[in-house]
Amino acid sequence: MNSNSQSANADTYSQRLADIVGTAIALLTLTLPVFVIAHYSSSNLENNQQPLIQNLQGSKD
C-alpha cells in the first residue's frame, strides 16, 4: 500500500504543477496581446491622425 500512496502523491504534485503552468500560459495568452496592441497603437496614434472634416467638406462640392 505504501507504493500506491507514493504514486498518488507524485500524481497530485504533477497535476498541480500542470495546473499552475497551464494557468500561467492561459494568462499570458490572454493578456500579452492586449498589452502589445496597446503599446504599439498608442505610439502610432499621434502620427496617423487624418483630418476627417476636411475630407467631408471637400466631397460636398
Distance bins in CASP14 RR format, pairs under 12 A and 6 or more apart:
PFRMAT RR
TARGET T0000
AUTHOR 0000-0000-0000
RMODE 2
METHOD distances of the structure
MODEL  1
1 7 0 0 0 0 0 1 0 0 0 0 0
1 8 0 0 0 0 0 1 0 0 0 0 0
2 8 0 0 0 0 0 1 0 0 0 0 0
2 9 0 0 0 0 0 1 0 0 0 0 0
3 9 0 0 0 0 0 1 0 0 0 0 0
3 10 0 0 0 0 0 1 0 0 0 0 0
4 10 0 0 0 0 0 1 0 0 0 0 0
4 11 0 0 0 0 0 1 0 0 0 0 0
5 11 0 0 0 0 0 1 0 0 0 0 0
5 12 0 0 0 0 0 1 0 0 0 0 0
6 12 0 0 0 0 0 1 0 0 0 0 0
6 13 0 0 0 0 0 1 0 0 0 0 0
7 13 0 0 0 0 0 1 0 0 0 0 0
7 14 0 0 0 0 0 1 0 0 0 0 0
8 14 0 0 0 0 0 1 0 0 0 0 0
8 15 0 0 0 0 0 1 0 0 0 0 0
9 15 0 0 0 0 0 1 0 0 0 0 0
9 16 0 0 0 0 0 1 0 0 0 0 0
10 16 0 0 0 0 0 1 0 0 0 0 0
10 17 0 0 0 0 0 1 0 0 0 0 0
11 17 0 0 0 0 0 1 0 0 0 0 0
11 18 0 0 0 0 0 1 0 0 0 0 0
12 18 0 0 0 0 0 1 0 0 0 0 0
12 19 0 0 0 0 0 1 0 0 0 0 0
13 19 0 0 0 0 0 1 0 0 0 0 0
13 20 0 0 0 0 0 1 0 0 0 0 0
14 20 0 0 0 0 0 1 0 0 0 0 0
14 21 0 0 0 0 0 1 0 0 0 0 0
15 21 0 0 0 0 0 1 0 0 0 0 0
15 22 0 0 0 0 0 1 0 0 0 0 0
16 22 0 0 0 0 0 1 0 0 0 0 0
16 23 0 0 0 0 0 1 0 0 0 0 0
17 23 0 0 0 0 0 1 0 0 0 0 0
17 24 0 0 0 0 0 1 0 0 0 0 0
18 24 0 0 0 0 0 1 0 0 0 0 0
18 25 0 0 0 0 0 1 0 0 0 0 0
19 25 0 0 0 0 0 1 0 0 0 0 0
19 26 0 0 0 0 0 1 0 0 0 0 0
20 26 0 0 0 0 0 1 0 0 0 0 0
20 27 0 0 0 0 0 1 0 0 0 0 0
21 27 0 0 0 0 0 1 0 0 0 0 0
21 28 0 0 0 0 0 1 0 0 0 0 0
22 28 0 0 0 0 1 0 0 0 0 0 0
22 29 0 0 0 0 1 0 0 0 0 0 0
22 30 0 0 0 0 0 1 0 0 0 0 0
23 29 0 0 0 0 0 1 0 0 0 0 0
23 30 0 0 0 0 0 1 0 0 0 0 0
24 30 0 0 0 0 0 1 0 0 0 0 0
24 31 0 0 0 0 0 1 0 0 0 0 0
24 32 0 0 0 0 0 1 0 0 0 0 0
25 31 0 0 0 0 0 1 0 0 0 0 0
25 32 0 0 0 0 0 1 0 0 0 0 0
26 32 0 0 0 0 0 1 0 0 0 0 0
27 33 0 0 0 0 0 1 0 0 0 0 0
27 34 0 0 0 0 0 1 0 0 0 0 0
27 35 0 0 0 0 0 1 0 0 0 0 0
28 34 0 0 0 0 0 1 0 0 0 0 0
28 35 0 0 0 0 0 1 0 0 0 0 0
28 36 0 0 0 0 0 1 0 0 0 0 0
29 36 0 0 0 0 0 1 0 0 0 0 0
31 37 0 0 0 0 0 1 0 0 0 0 0
31 38 0 0 0 0 0 1 0 0 0 0 0
32 38 0 0 0 0 0 1 0 0 0 0 0
32 39 0 0 0 0 0 1 0 0 0 0 0
33 39 0 0 0 0 0 1 0 0 0 0 0
33 40 0 0 0 0 0 1 0 0 0 0 0
33 41 0 0 0 0 0 1 0 0 0 0 0
34 40 0 0 0 0 0 1 0 0 0 0 0
34 41 0 0 0 0 0 1 0 0 0 0 0
35 41 0 0 0 0 0 1 0 0 0 0 0
35 42 0 0 0 0 0 1 0 0 0 0 0
36 42 0 0 0 0 0 1 0 0 0 0 0
36 43 0 0 0 0 0 1 0 0 0 0 0
37 43 0 0 0 0 0 1 0 0 0 0 0
37 44 0 0 0 0 0 1 0 0 0 0 0
37 45 0 0 0 0 0 1 0 0 0 0 0
38 44 0 0 0 0 0 1 0 0 0 0 0
38 45 0 0 0 0 0 1 0 0 0 0 0
39 45 0 0 0 0 0 1 0 0 0 0 0
40 47 0 0 0 0 0 1 0 0 0 0 0
40 48 0 0 0 0 0 1 0 0 0 0 0
41 47 0 0 0 0 0 1 0 0 0 0 0
41 48 0 0 0 0 1 0 0 0 0 0 0
42 48 0 0 0 0 0 1 0 0 0 0 0
50 56 0 0 0 0 0 1 0 0 0 0 0
51 57 0 0 0 0 1 0 0 0 0 0 0
51 58 0 0 0 0 0 1 0 0 0 0 0
52 58 0 0 0 0 0 1 0 0 0 0 0
52 59 0 0 0 0 0 1 0 0 0 0 0
53 59 0 0 0 0 0 1 0 0 0 0 0
53 60 0 0 0 0 0 1 0 0 0 0 0
54 60 0 0 0 0 0 1 0 0 0 0 0
END
